[in-house]
Every structure is written in structure tokens, then in C-alpha cells.
Amino acid sequence: NGLIISVVACDHHLHTPMYFFLLNLSLLDLGSISTTLPKAMANSLWDNRAISYQGCVAQLFLSIFFITAELYLLTVMAYDRYVAICKPLHYGTLLGSRACAHMAAAAWGSAFLYAVLHTANTFSLPICKGNALDQFFCEIPHILKLSCSDSYLREVGLLVVSACLALGCFVFIVVSYVQIFRAVLRIPSEQGRHKAFSTCLPHLSVVSLFLSTGMFAYLKPPSISSPVLNLVVSFLYSVLPPAVNPLIYSMRNQELKDAL
């Protein structure tokens, strides 16, 4: 992620909307993996599972912020690919530098407000069922299990709204790619189709990895749930996508390879 950020920032040939959004994605991935993994590694090395109350608040806020911003940014990147392939003549107009900055700012800003809302609501609940979380980082569902108040239903309501927003992003991405594939299949030359697909496949792979791990973590049947499985699944959706995303983009992108 650090290499992608450096290369995109320094190479003027990569100062395009697609790479601008990729730079933002790498920043989010770097922040996301830095929120949970260093603390988990330190706890493992020092054989200590403790985290302060303030540390838990900060970790929950940052986790929600980075994951939400990444979902919004991946949705924006799907729009970028849709315009590039389905409306290439309008690409410069619809995705100028100001429009790209506004969309990226909207993704970061809305994720910040969303994280503040969830964090404040979660930690306003009284805790009376101990202070041990069956997780390697602070996560809303596990904190709600420690609550002794019916007001936790308020946070559950927010989580339902969150699920609806995530579903909206998912539907938008799917519809965008349906239109993209229809447009690509109409390209007469095989070389043109291959080039169009090659610009979309990294993003599609990242979206699939991000959504599949997250959906399995939160929608898996209770019958197969166990502390060990929950730990493994949480590790997969919180650590795997940010670690693998730069590899997916760098392996499939010749321009990025050349710049590196």
C-alpha cells in the first residue's frame, strides 16, 4: 500500500481519476490494517490481551471509519469504470479533477460521520456483563453482548440501516458491472475487449474479496458459529482485504508495474 501511494503521488503519468481513487483506497487499506493488527501482534508477543477503554473507543471508531469509507470508495470506483467504458466521450467531463475530489471527500466525510454516530451510540450503553470480548479487536456485536440495557436495540436499528446502505452500494456496483459487461461484449475487436476487461478485473476482484469476507462474517448461520471460527472470520475480513488489495492491483496493472 505504501508503494502504491508513493508511485501514484510521484508519477505524473498516473495522475488520472482511476489512480487517484486507487491512492485513496491504499490510504484506507493502510489505515484499516494499522488499526487492528499492530495491537493484536503486540498482545500476542507480550502475552497480554488487555486494551484500555479509550483504546477500545479509538479502535472501534477507526475500524468503522476505514471499512465504511472503503465500501463507499469502491462504489465510486465502480462508477469510474462505468463511465470510462460505457461513456468514454464524457469521461473528462463527468470525472474531472474537481468531481473526483468531491466524490473522494464525500466518501471520507460520510464515513467519518457514520463512525462517530456508531461509536457514540455503542459506548453510551451501560456495560454490566464483564469486560471481556471474544475477539482480537473491539467490534460492535461483541460490545453489545456486554450491555445490560434494552437501549441496545437503538444500536441494532442503526446496524439495520447500515445493512441497507451496504446493500444499496452492492446493488449499484452490480448494476454498474452489468452495464460494463454489456458494453465490453459489444466491442468488435478481441484486443479491445481484453483491454477493457483488464481495467475492470482488479476492481471487481477487490470488491468481491471485501464483500464476501464481510458478508460471511456477519451473515453466517448461528449453527456454525464458535469463538474460534468468529476469530478466524474476523481476521479474514479485517486483515485479508487490505493486505491483498495492493497485490491484486499491482499484478493486473501494467502501468503500475512499469511505474514501480
C-alpha positions in Angstrom: 0.0 0.0 0.0 2.8 2.4 0.8 4.5 1.7 -2.5 1.2 2.3 -4.5 0.7 5.6 -2.6 4.3 6.7 -3.3 4.2 5.7 -7.0 0.8 7.3 -7.8 1.8 10.5 -6.0 5.2 10.8 -7.7 4.5 9.6 -11.2 2.6 12.3 -13.2 1.5 9.7 -15.8 -0.7 8.1 -13.1 -2.5 11.4 -12.2 -5.8 10.1 -13.6 -9.1 9.5 -11.9 -8.6 5.8 -11.7 -5.3 6.1 -9.9 -6.5 8.9 -7.7 -9.2 6.6 -6.4 -6.6 3.8 -6.1 -4.4 6.1 -4.0 -7.3 6.8 -1.7 -8.1 3.1 -1.5 -4.4 2.3 -0.5 -4.6 5.0 2.2 -7.8 3.4 3.6 -6.2 -0.1 3.5 -3.1 1.1 5.2 -5.2 2.8 7.9 -7.5 -0.2 8.3 -4.8 -2.8 8.8 -2.9 -0.4 11.1 -5.9 -0.1 13.4 -6.2 -3.8 14.5 -3.1 -5.7 13.5 -0.3 -3.9 15.5 -2.3 -4.1 18.7 -3.1 -7.8 18.1 0.6 -8.5 17.4 1.8 -6.7 20.5 -0.7 -8.6 22.7 0.4 -11.9 21.2 4.1 -11.1 21.7 3.7 -9.9 25.3 1.0 -12.5 26.1 -1.4 -9.7 27.1 -5.0 -9.3 25.9 -5.8 -6.0 27.7 -6.9 -2.8 26.0 -7.8 0.4 27.7 -11.3 1.8 27.5 -10.1 4.8 25.5 -8.1 2.5 23.2 -11.2 0.4 22.6 -13.2 3.5 21.7 -10.5 4.7 19.3 -10.1 1.2 17.7 -13.9 0.8 17.2 -14.1 4.3 15.7 -11.2 3.8 13.3 -12.3 0.4 12.2 -15.8 1.6 11.3 -14.4 4.7 9.6 -11.9 2.9 7.4 -14.2 0.0 6.5 -17.2 2.3 5.7 -15.0 4.7 3.7 -13.6 1.7 1.7 -17.1 0.5 0.8 -18.1 4.0 -0.4 -14.9 4.4 -2.3 -15.3 1.0 -4.0 -18.8 2.2 -5.1 -17.3 5.4 -6.5 -14.6 3.3 -8.3 -17.3 1.2 -9.9 -18.9 4.4 -11.3 -15.4 5.5 -12.6 -15.1 2.2 -14.5 -18.7 2.5 -15.8 -18.1 6.0 -17.2 -14.7 5.0 -18.6 -16.1 2.1 -20.6 -19.8 3.0 -21.2 -19.4 6.8 -21.7 -15.8 7.3 -22.7 -16.5 10.6 -24.6 -17.9 12.1 -21.4 -15.2 10.8 -19.1 -13.3 14.0 -18.8 -16.4 16.0 -18.1 -18.0 13.6 -15.6 -14.8 12.8 -13.8 -12.8 15.9 -13.8 -10.3 16.7 -11.0 -12.9 18.6 -9.0 -15.5 16.0 -9.4 -13.1 13.3 -8.3 -12.0 15.3 -5.2 -15.7 15.9 -4.3 -16.5 12.2 -4.6 -13.5 11.1 -2.5 -14.2 13.8 0.1 -17.8 12.6 0.3 -16.7 9.0 0.9 -14.3 10.1 3.7 -16.6 12.6 5.2 -19.8 10.4 5.3 -17.7 7.5 6.7 -16.4 9.9 9.5 -19.9 11.0 10.5 -21.1 7.4 10.3 -18.3 6.2 12.6 -18.9 9.0 15.1 -22.6 8.1 15.2 -22.0 4.3 15.8 -19.1 4.8 18.3 -21.0 7.4 20.4 -24.2 5.2 20.4 -22.3 2.0 21.3 -20.4 3.4 24.2 -23.4 5.3 25.6 -24.8 1.9 26.6 -24.2 0.7 30.2 -21.9 -2.3 30.4 -22.7 -4.8 33.2 -21.7 -8.3 31.8 -18.0 -8.1 32.4 -15.3 -6.5 30.2 -14.0 -9.5 28.2 -14.5 -9.6 24.4 -14.2 -12.8 22.5 -12.4 -11.0 19.7 -8.9 -9.7 18.9 -10.2 -6.2 18.4 -13.2 -4.1 19.6 -16.2 -4.8 17.5 -19.8 -3.6 17.9 -21.6 -7.0 18.1 -19.3 -8.2 20.9 -19.6 -5.0 22.8 -23.4 -5.1 22.6 -23.3 -8.6 24.2 -21.9 -6.9 27.3 -24.7 -4.4 27.5 -27.4 -4.8 30.2 -29.9 -2.2 28.8 -32.7 -2.5 26.3 -31.4 0.6 24.7 -29.0 -1.7 22.7 -32.0 -2.0 20.3 -31.2 1.5 19.2 -27.8 0.4 18.0 -29.3 -2.7 16.4 -31.6 -0.3 14.5 -28.6 1.6 13.3 -27.0 -1.6 12.2 -30.1 -2.5 10.2 -29.9 1.0 8.5 -26.2 0.3 7.8 -27.0 -3.0 6.2 -29.5 -1.3 3.9 -26.8 1.3 2.9 -24.3 -1.5 2.2 -26.9 -3.3 0.2 -27.5 -0.1 -1.8 -23.8 0.1 -2.6 -23.7 -3.5 -3.5 -26.7 -3.1 -5.9 -25.1 0.0 -7.5 -21.8 -1.9 -8.1 -23.6 -4.9 -9.6 -25.7 -2.8 -11.9 -22.6 -0.8 -13.0 -20.8 -4.1 -13.9 -23.8 -5.5 -15.7 -23.7 -2.3 -17.9 -19.9 -2.6 -18.3 -20.0 -6.2 -19.4 -22.8 -5.5 -21.9 -20.7 -2.6 -23.3 -17.5 -4.7 -23.4 -19.2 -7.6 -25.2 -20.3 -5.2 -28.0 -16.6 -4.1 -28.7 -15.8 -5.7 -32.1 -12.1 -6.4 -31.6 -10.8 -9.0 -29.2 -7.9 -6.8 -28.2 -10.3 -4.0 -27.2 -12.4 -6.4 -25.1 -9.3 -7.7 -23.4 -8.1 -4.2 -22.6 -11.5 -3.2 -21.2 -11.7 -6.3 -19.0 -8.2 -5.8 -17.7 -9.0 -2.4 -16.3 -12.1 -3.7 -14.5 -10.9 -7.1 -13.2 -8.7 -5.7 -10.4 -11.5 -3.6 -9.0 -14.0 -6.4 -9.4 -11.7 -8.8 -7.5 -11.2 -6.3 -4.7 -14.9 -5.7 -4.4 -15.6 -9.5 -4.3 -13.0 -10.1 -1.7 -14.2 -7.2 0.5 -17.9 -8.1 0.3 -17.6 -11.9 0.5 -15.4 -11.8 3.7 -17.6 -9.2 5.3 -20.9 -10.9 4.4 -19.7 -14.3 5.7 -18.6 -12.7 9.0 -22.0 -11.1 9.7 -24.4 -13.4 7.9 -23.0 -16.8 8.7 -25.6 -19.2 10.3 -25.6 -19.2 14.1 -25.4 -23.1 14.0 -21.8 -22.9 12.7 -20.7 -20.1 15.0 -17.9 -20.7 17.5 -15.4 -18.5 19.2 -12.5 -19.9 17.1 -14.4 -19.5 13.8 -15.5 -16.0 14.8 -11.9 -15.1 15.4 -10.7 -16.5 12.1 -13.5 -14.9 10.1 -12.9 -11.5 11.7 -9.2 -11.8 10.9 -10.1 -12.6 7.3 -12.4 -9.6 6.7 -10.4 -7.1 8.7 -6.8 -8.0 7.6 -7.0 -10.0 4.4 -8.6 -7.4 2.0 -6.2 -4.5 3.0 -3.2 -6.8 2.7 -4.2 -8.4 -0.6 -5.7 -5.4 -2.5 -2.3 -3.9 -3.5 -1.2 -7.2 -4.8 -4.3 -7.6 -6.9 -3.9 -4.1 -8.4 -0.1 -4.3 -9.0 -0.2 -7.8 -10.6 -3.0 -6.9 -13.1 -2.0 -3.4 -14.0 0.9 -2.9 -16.5 1.1 0.9 -16.0 1.5 0.4 -12.2 4.1 -2.3 -12.8 6.1 0.0 -15.1 5.9 2.8 -12.6 7.1 0.6 -9.8 
